[in-house]
């Protein structure tokens, strides 16, 4: 498979008791960037299914997703919001993508794996929504 074997999860050094404003300010932007990379990954997969994008292009889109994911983790963790429940999503997504890319590119192959791909992305979005709520509560409490 041409997908990277792992996306390292970055853990910033921070004091959980004193969230840094620099991290807090980057949360909306990093979430927006991650969502854009998720959409790009899905559109690249669609192109792959019609032989208009290579597996390497899907791998590149997955790497962009990983960079975005790490930025979101960094921002939330730096603001004192735990994201450990999200850390396995890129690994599970990669496993589905590798299996999908092992098929011959065709819309039927994508259709077969799309529900599992969407499930991982949905779980990530739901997790991010919950994290944003926790972050907003912390900001509102003046932490």
C-alpha positions in Angstrom: 0.0 0.0 0.0 1.2 3.5 -0.6 -0.4 5.0 2.5 1.9 6.1 5.2 2.0 3.5 8.0 1.2 6.0 10.6 0.5 9.6 11.2 2.3 10.6 14.4 0.1 12.2 16.9 1.8 15.3 18.3 1.5 16.0 22.0 2.3 19.6 22.8 3.9 20.4 26.1 1.5 22.6 28.0 0.2 23.2 31.5 -3.4 21.8 31.7 -4.2 24.3 34.4 -3.4 27.3 32.3 -4.7 27.0 28.7 -2.7 29.2 26.3 -4.5 31.8 24.3 -2.3 31.0 21.3 -3.8 27.5 21.2 -7.3 28.7 21.9 -7.2 31.2 19.0 -6.1 28.5 16.5 -8.9 26.1 17.3 -11.5 27.5 14.8 -8.9 27.8 12.0 -7.5 24.3 12.6 -10.9 22.7 12.7 -11.8 24.5 9.5 -8.6 23.3 7.8 -9.2 19.7 9.0 -12.8 19.7 7.6 -11.4 21.0 4.3 -8.8 18.2 4.2 -11.6 15.7 4.9 -13.6 17.0 2.0 -10.4 16.9 -0.2 -9.8 13.3 0.8 -13.3 12.3 -0.1 -13.2 14.1 -3.5 -9.8 12.6 -4.3 -11.2 9.1 -3.5 -14.1 9.8 -5.9 -11.5 10.8 -8.6 -9.6 7.6 -7.8 -12.7 5.5 -8.3 -13.0 6.8 -11.9 -9.2 6.5 -12.6 -8.7 10.3 -12.5 -6.5 10.3 -9.4 -3.7 7.9 -8.5 -3.4 6.0 -5.2 -0.5 8.4 -4.5 -2.9 11.3 -4.8 -5.1 9.6 -2.2 -2.1 9.1 0.0 -1.2 12.8 -0.4 -4.8 13.7 0.6 -4.6 11.4 3.6 -1.3 13.0 4.6 -2.9 16.5 4.4 -5.7 15.1 6.6 -3.1 13.9 9.1 -1.4 17.3 9.2 -4.8 18.9 9.8 -5.7 16.3 12.5 -2.4 16.9 14.3 -3.0 20.7 14.2 -6.5 20.2 15.8 -5.1 17.8 18.5 -2.3 20.3 19.2 -4.8 23.2 19.5 -7.3 21.4 21.7 -4.6 19.7 23.9 -2.8 23.1 24.3 -6.1 24.6 25.5 -6.5 21.9 28.1 -9.1 19.8 26.2 -8.4 16.1 26.1 -8.5 14.5 22.6 -7.3 11.0 23.4 -10.7 9.5 22.3 -10.0 10.8 18.8 -6.4 9.5 18.4 -7.3 6.1 16.8 -9.5 7.6 14.1 -6.7 8.3 11.6 -5.4 4.7 12.1 -8.8 3.2 11.5 -9.4 5.5 8.5 -6.0 4.5 7.0 -6.9 0.8 7.4 -10.1 1.3 5.4 -8.4 3.4 2.8 -5.6 0.8 2.3 -8.2 -1.9 1.8 -10.2 0.3 -0.6 -7.1 1.2 -2.6 -6.2 -2.5 -2.9 -9.2 -2.8 -5.2 -9.2 -1.9 -8.8 -10.4 1.7 -9.1 -14.1 1.8 -9.9 -17.2 3.4 -8.4 -18.4 0.0 -7.1 -15.1 -0.4 -5.0 -15.6 3.1 -3.5 -19.3 2.4 -2.8 -18.2 -0.8 -0.9 -15.9 1.1 1.4 -17.5 4.5 1.5 -19.8 3.7 4.5 -16.8 2.8 6.6 -14.8 5.8 5.5 -17.8 8.1 6.2 -18.2 6.5 9.6 -14.7 7.4 10.6 -15.1 11.0 9.4 -18.5 11.2 11.1 -17.0 10.0 14.4 -14.3 12.6 14.1 -16.8 15.4 13.3 -18.9 14.4 16.3 -15.8 14.3 18.5 -14.7 17.7 17.3 -18.2 19.1 18.0 -18.0 17.8 21.6 -14.4 19.2 22.0 -15.6 22.6 20.8 -18.3 22.6 23.4 -15.8 21.7 26.1 -13.4 24.4 24.8 -16.2 27.0 24.7 -17.2 26.2 28.3 -13.6 26.5 29.5 -13.2 29.8 27.7 -16.5 31.1 29.1 -15.4 30.0 32.6 -12.3 32.2 32.1 -9.8 29.4 32.2 
